[in-house]
Amino acid sequence: MPKLILEELEHTREKMIQSALENGFGNVNTIHLSEKLDQLLNAYHLKISL
């Protein structure tokens, strides 16, 4: 399970960076991807600390 989260983390991170470069850091999509990345990081941390 953590490996799947890591893959999704990397994919979301790449999409967020691309969105920030194309649309800016304050763009709604960039912010949404940043929030999703936060959720994935929290889920990953929870999984590895159990």
Biopython code that builds the backbone (N, CA, C, O; Angstrom):
import numpy as np
from Bio.PDB.StructureBuilder import StructureBuilder

atoms = [
    (1, "MET", "N", (0.814, -1.213, 0.000)),
    (1, "MET", "CA", (0.000, 0.000, 0.000)),
    (1, "MET", "C", (0.854, 1.273, 0.000)),
    (1, "MET", "O", (0.580, 2.175, -0.792)),
    (2, "PRO", "N", (1.888, 1.384, 0.864)),
    (2, "PRO", "CA", (2.703, 2.597, 0.826)),
    (2, "PRO", "C", (3.323, 2.865, -0.547)),
    (2, "PRO", "O", (3.507, 4.022, -0.924)),
    (3, "LYS", "N", (3.650, 1.798, -1.304)),
    (3, "LYS", "CA", (4.241, 2.014, -2.622)),
    (3, "LYS", "C", (3.246, 2.688, -3.560)),
    (3, "LYS", "O", (3.626, 3.553, -4.350)),
    (4, "LEU", "N", (1.975, 2.299, -3.479)),
    (4, "LEU", "CA", (0.946, 2.943, -4.297)),
    (4, "LEU", "C", (0.799, 4.412, -3.925)),
    (4, "LEU", "O", (0.646, 5.268, -4.797)),
    (5, "ILE", "N", (0.847, 4.697, -2.640)),
    (5, "ILE", "CA", (0.757, 6.086, -2.192)),
    (5, "ILE", "C", (1.965, 6.868, -2.699)),
    (5, "ILE", "O", (1.822, 8.011, -3.133)),
    (6, "LEU", "N", (3.151, 6.268, -2.650)),
    (6, "LEU", "CA", (4.349, 6.943, -3.153)),
    (6, "LEU", "C", (4.234, 7.274, -4.633)),
    (6, "LEU", "O", (4.632, 8.355, -5.065)),
    (7, "GLU", "N", (3.691, 6.344, -5.407)),
    (7, "GLU", "CA", (3.516, 6.597, -6.839)),
    (7, "GLU", "C", (2.529, 7.734, -7.073)),
    (7, "GLU", "O", (2.757, 8.593, -7.924)),
    (8, "GLU", "N", (1.444, 7.738, -6.324)),
    (8, "GLU", "CA", (0.461, 8.807, -6.470)),
    (8, "GLU", "C", (1.032, 10.138, -5.978)),
    (8, "GLU", "O", (0.746, 11.191, -6.546)),
    (9, "LEU", "N", (1.842, 10.082, -4.918)),
    (9, "LEU", "CA", (2.517, 11.283, -4.430)),
    (9, "LEU", "C", (3.373, 11.905, -5.526)),
    (9, "LEU", "O", (3.285, 13.105, -5.786)),
    (10, "GLU", "N", (4.188, 11.097, -6.156)),
    (10, "GLU", "CA", (5.089, 11.590, -7.195)),
    (10, "GLU", "C", (4.304, 12.151, -8.377)),
    (10, "GLU", "O", (4.645, 13.209, -8.906)),
    (11, "HIS", "N", (3.266, 11.452, -8.786)),
    (11, "HIS", "CA", (2.446, 11.910, -9.913)),
    (11, "HIS", "C", (1.779, 13.251, -9.586)),
    (11, "HIS", "O", (1.776, 14.166, -10.409)),
    (12, "THR", "N", (1.223, 13.355, -8.398)),
    (12, "THR", "CA", (0.549, 14.585, -7.986)),
    (12, "THR", "C", (1.543, 15.729, -7.846)),
    (12, "THR", "O", (1.239, 16.864, -8.211)),
    (13, "ARG", "N", (2.721, 15.438, -7.324)),
    (13, "ARG", "CA", (3.761, 16.463, -7.182)),
    (13, "ARG", "C", (4.154, 17.021, -8.545)),
    (13, "ARG", "O", (4.276, 18.233, -8.719)),
    (14, "GLU", "N", (4.348, 16.128, -9.504)),
    (14, "GLU", "CA", (4.712, 16.560, -10.857)),
    (14, "GLU", "C", (3.611, 17.421, -11.480)),
    (14, "GLU", "O", (3.895, 18.440, -12.110)),
    (15, "LYS", "N", (2.352, 17.007, -11.301)),
    (15, "LYS", "CA", (1.230, 17.784, -11.836)),
    (15, "LYS", "C", (1.147, 19.155, -11.167)),
    (15, "LYS", "O", (0.861, 20.151, -11.832)),
    (16, "MET", "N", (1.394, 19.213, -9.860)),
    (16, "MET", "CA", (1.340, 20.473, -9.132)),
    (16, "MET", "C", (2.430, 21.425, -9.625)),
    (16, "MET", "O", (2.169, 22.607, -9.849)),
    (17, "ILE", "N", (3.637, 20.916, -9.791)),
    (17, "ILE", "CA", (4.740, 21.745, -10.282)),
    (17, "ILE", "C", (4.423, 22.282, -11.674)),
    (17, "ILE", "O", (4.628, 23.464, -11.951)),
    (18, "GLN", "N", (3.925, 21.417, -12.541)),
    (18, "GLN", "CA", (3.580, 21.844, -13.898)),
    (18, "GLN", "C", (2.481, 22.905, -13.872)),
    (18, "GLN", "O", (2.544, 23.890, -14.607)),
    (19, "SER", "N", (1.487, 22.700, -13.035)),
    (19, "SER", "CA", (0.406, 23.675, -12.919)),
    (19, "SER", "C", (0.938, 25.014, -12.411)),
    (19, "SER", "O", (0.541, 26.067, -12.910)),
    (20, "ALA", "N", (1.827, 24.981, -11.428)),
    (20, "ALA", "CA", (2.397, 26.218, -10.887)),
    (20, "ALA", "C", (3.212, 26.958, -11.939)),
    (20, "ALA", "O", (3.150, 28.185, -12.027)),
    (21, "LEU", "N", (3.974, 26.219, -12.736)),
    (21, "LEU", "CA", (4.776, 26.849, -13.784)),
    (21, "LEU", "C", (3.903, 27.467, -14.872)),
    (21, "LEU", "O", (4.211, 28.544, -15.385)),
    (22, "GLU", "N", (2.828, 26.793, -15.218)),
    (22, "GLU", "CA", (1.960, 27.264, -16.298)),
    (22, "GLU", "C", (0.943, 28.306, -15.844)),
    (22, "GLU", "O", (0.622, 29.234, -16.587)),
    (23, "ASN", "N", (0.434, 28.149, -14.614)),
    (23, "ASN", "CA", (-0.698, 28.964, -14.172)),
    (23, "ASN", "C", (-0.413, 29.856, -12.969)),
    (23, "ASN", "O", (-1.203, 30.749, -12.661)),
    (24, "GLY", "N", (0.698, 29.626, -12.291)),
    (24, "GLY", "CA", (1.041, 30.395, -11.100)),
    (24, "GLY", "C", (0.702, 29.648, -9.817)),
    (24, "GLY", "O", (-0.084, 28.701, -9.805)),
    (25, "PHE", "N", (1.324, 30.108, -8.746)),
    (25, "PHE", "CA", (1.155, 29.437, -7.458)),
    (25, "PHE", "C", (-0.225, 29.659, -6.846)),
    (25, "PHE", "O", (-0.699, 28.831, -6.068)),
    (26, "GLY", "N", (-0.867, 30.763, -7.191)),
    (26, "GLY", "CA", (-2.176, 31.066, -6.628)),
    (26, "GLY", "C", (-3.339, 30.518, -7.430)),
    (26, "GLY", "O", (-4.497, 30.750, -7.081)),
    (27, "ASN", "N", (-3.048, 29.797, -8.497)),
    (27, "ASN", "CA", (-4.090, 29.227, -9.345)),
    (27, "ASN", "C", (-4.894, 28.182, -8.581)),
    (27, "ASN", "O", (-4.341, 27.422, -7.786)),
    (28, "VAL", "N", (-6.199, 28.149, -8.825)),
    (28, "VAL", "CA", (-7.091, 27.224, -8.121)),
    (28, "VAL", "C", (-6.647, 25.773, -8.307)),
    (28, "VAL", "O", (-6.649, 25.002, -7.348)),
    (29, "ASN", "N", (-6.270, 25.397, -9.516)),
    (29, "ASN", "CA", (-5.844, 24.019, -9.776)),
    (29, "ASN", "C", (-4.546, 23.694, -9.031)),
    (29, "ASN", "O", (-4.402, 22.604, -8.476)),
    (30, "THR", "N", (-3.608, 24.638, -9.020)),
    (30, "THR", "CA", (-2.345, 24.433, -8.309)),
    (30, "THR", "C", (-2.604, 24.236, -6.818)),
    (30, "THR", "O", (-2.022, 23.353, -6.188)),
    (31, "ILE", "N", (-3.474, 25.059, -6.271)),
    (31, "ILE", "CA", (-3.811, 24.955, -4.848)),
    (31, "ILE", "C", (-4.508, 23.632, -4.559)),
    (31, "ILE", "O", (-4.225, 22.985, -3.551)),
    (32, "HIS", "N", (-5.412, 23.232, -5.435)),
    (32, "HIS", "CA", (-6.107, 21.950, -5.262)),
    (32, "HIS", "C", (-5.100, 20.794, -5.255)),
    (32, "HIS", "O", (-5.189, 19.894, -4.420)),
    (33, "LEU", "N", (-4.154, 20.823, -6.181)),
    (33, "LEU", "CA", (-3.142, 19.761, -6.240)),
    (33, "LEU", "C", (-2.247, 19.790, -5.001)),
    (33, "LEU", "O", (-1.840, 18.740, -4.504)),
    (34, "SER", "N", (-1.943, 20.976, -4.508)),
    (34, "SER", "CA", (-1.148, 21.102, -3.288)),
    (34, "SER", "C", (-1.883, 20.495, -2.095)),
    (34, "SER", "O", (-1.278, 19.807, -1.273)),
    (35, "GLU", "N", (-3.176, 20.749, -2.003)),
    (35, "GLU", "CA", (-3.980, 20.175, -0.921)),
    (35, "GLU", "C", (-4.052, 18.657, -1.042)),
    (35, "GLU", "O", (-3.983, 17.944, -0.041)),
    (36, "LYS", "N", (-4.189, 18.168, -2.270)),
    (36, "LYS", "CA", (-4.210, 16.717, -2.487)),
    (36, "LYS", "C", (-2.874, 16.106, -2.081)),
    (36, "LYS", "O", (-2.829, 15.037, -1.473)),
    (37, "LEU", "N", (-1.792, 16.792, -2.420)),
    (37, "LEU", "CA", (-0.462, 16.317, -2.045)),
    (37, "LEU", "C", (-0.320, 16.257, -0.521)),
    (37, "LEU", "O", (0.241, 15.302, 0.014)),
    (38, "ASP", "N", (-0.824, 17.269, 0.168)),
    (38, "ASP", "CA", (-0.808, 17.264, 1.636)),
    (38, "ASP", "C", (-1.546, 16.051, 2.194)),
    (38, "ASP", "O", (-1.064, 15.398, 3.120)),
    (39, "GLN", "N", (-2.709, 15.754, 1.632)),
    (39, "GLN", "CA", (-3.494, 14.605, 2.093)),
    (39, "GLN", "C", (-2.740, 13.293, 1.862)),
    (39, "GLN", "O", (-2.737, 12.410, 2.720)),
    (40, "LEU", "N", (-2.107, 13.178, 0.702)),
    (40, "LEU", "CA", (-1.347, 11.965, 0.399)),
    (40, "LEU", "C", (-0.143, 11.819, 1.323)),
    (40, "LEU", "O", (0.169, 10.718, 1.776)),
    (41, "LEU", "N", (0.526, 12.928, 1.598)),
    (41, "LEU", "CA", (1.669, 12.890, 2.518)),
    (41, "LEU", "C", (1.226, 12.466, 3.915)),
    (41, "LEU", "O", (1.902, 11.677, 4.575)),
    (42, "ASN", "N", (0.095, 12.989, 4.356)),
    (42, "ASN", "CA", (-0.429, 12.597, 5.665)),
    (42, "ASN", "C", (-0.795, 11.113, 5.689)),
    (42, "ASN", "O", (-0.512, 10.422, 6.667)),
    (43, "ALA", "N", (-1.417, 10.623, 4.627)),
    (43, "ALA", "CA", (-1.785, 9.204, 4.545)),
    (43, "ALA", "C", (-0.539, 8.328, 4.540)),
    (43, "ALA", "O", (-0.498, 7.293, 5.205)),
    (44, "TYR", "N", (0.474, 8.746, 3.790)),
    (44, "TYR", "CA", (1.721, 7.976, 3.732)),
    (44, "TYR", "C", (2.390, 7.940, 5.103)),
    (44, "TYR", "O", (2.836, 6.885, 5.555)),
    (45, "HIS", "N", (2.457, 9.083, 5.752)),
    (45, "HIS", "CA", (3.082, 9.137, 7.075)),
    (45, "HIS", "C", (2.339, 8.245, 8.064)),
    (45, "HIS", "O", (2.961, 7.559, 8.875)),
    (46, "LEU", "N", (1.023, 8.255, 7.995)),
    (46, "LEU", "CA", (0.217, 7.413, 8.876)),
    (46, "LEU", "C", (0.509, 5.934, 8.631)),
    (46, "LEU", "O", (0.648, 5.161, 9.579)),
    (47, "LYS", "N", (0.602, 5.539, 7.354)),
    (47, "LYS", "CA", (0.855, 4.130, 7.014)),
    (47, "LYS", "C", (2.215, 3.655, 7.503)),
    (47, "LYS", "O", (2.339, 2.546, 8.024)),
    (48, "ILE", "N", (3.242, 4.498, 7.334)),
    (48, "ILE", "CA", (4.588, 4.041, 7.700)),
    (48, "ILE", "C", (4.840, 4.103, 9.200)),
    (48, "ILE", "O", (5.786, 3.489, 9.693)),
    (49, "SER", "N", (4.005, 4.837, 9.930)),
    (49, "SER", "CA", (4.231, 4.945, 11.367)),
    (49, "SER", "C", (3.425, 3.926, 12.170)),
    (49, "SER", "O", (3.518, 3.896, 13.397)),
    (50, "LEU", "N", (2.639, 3.097, 11.495)),
    (50, "LEU", "CA", (1.849, 2.075, 12.207)),
    (50, "LEU", "C", (2.676, 0.853, 12.512)),
    (50, "LEU", "O", (2.172, -0.101, 13.105)),
]
sb = StructureBuilder()
sb.init_structure("model")
sb.init_model(0)
sb.init_chain("A")
sb.init_seg("    ")
for serial, (resi, resn, name, xyz) in enumerate(atoms, 1):
    if name == "N":
        sb.init_residue(resn, " ", resi, " ")
    sb.init_atom(name, np.array(xyz, "f"), 0.0, 1.0, " ", f" {name:<3s}", serial, name[0])
structure = sb.get_structure()
